[in-house]
């Protein structure tokens, strides 16, 4: 019998029962086995996968996370090493494009994946630096009580969630309220920044494997971003990782000076050359590359 054409294999919806297979596939591509991350993505978004025709687990995955009807993130695009170059990536991405409808699609691409995304209509609109290291807060205070200065404090769901979501929809341009509500149980810390009683930003830190991810960070200016990052990372017992735009030269230089150098770069891509909604100038750091 002639073997099935891999590019014609059926795509199916993934559920939490597929977690072990998702992590096996990630490990096959030298990605870490991040169960908490995969669980959040499969619960908050729509995971799709392709089963190996020989019954050997998953040979491809992708996750689509919708933000209302206006925007959606594409992440966790993985194809098993033994099936590389056989059309599975194109099959999965085509499926997601059809599922997304009229939403503006965006993703973060490595140099390896970028050519495929370009062929299917994605365009690079920015570069994102992943910075990883042990954060050294030093003795420099950022923010603090006083007129005209931003200060951060622990966020409380009942007190802060509504205002936090209202600020986020201005910046992100789409409704992430369901995901942001999850922050309070998923993250180790959620903090809000205030100036003279008004909300000027928020941030979170969450753990995956041996790293503490700092993000998302929304801030009205660099001073507010530094205050949030410092308070989220100052007591970290491990390396932190933060992903932010290459154009934020003051913040990237500040992070380098505090022990967090650049470790990799990805392309931020949007499908069809469409403009992203919101005020992205205040979106300092993403939640994670799979979510934006």
Secondary structure, 3 states (H helix, E strand, C coil): CCCCCHHHCCCEECCHHHHHHHHHHHHHCCCCCCHHHHHHHHHHCEEEEEECCCCCCEEEEEEEEEECCCEEEEEEEEECHHHCCCCHHHHHHHHHHHHHCCCEEEEEECHHHHHHHHHCCEEEEEEEEEEEECCCCCCCCCCCCCCCCCEEEECCHHHHHHHHHHHHHHHHCCCCHHHHHHHHHHCCEEEEEEECCEEEEEEEEEEECCEEEEEEEEECCHHHHHHHHHHHHCCCCCEEEEEEECCCHHHHHHHHHCCCEEEEEEEEEEECCCCCCCCHHHEEECCCCCCC
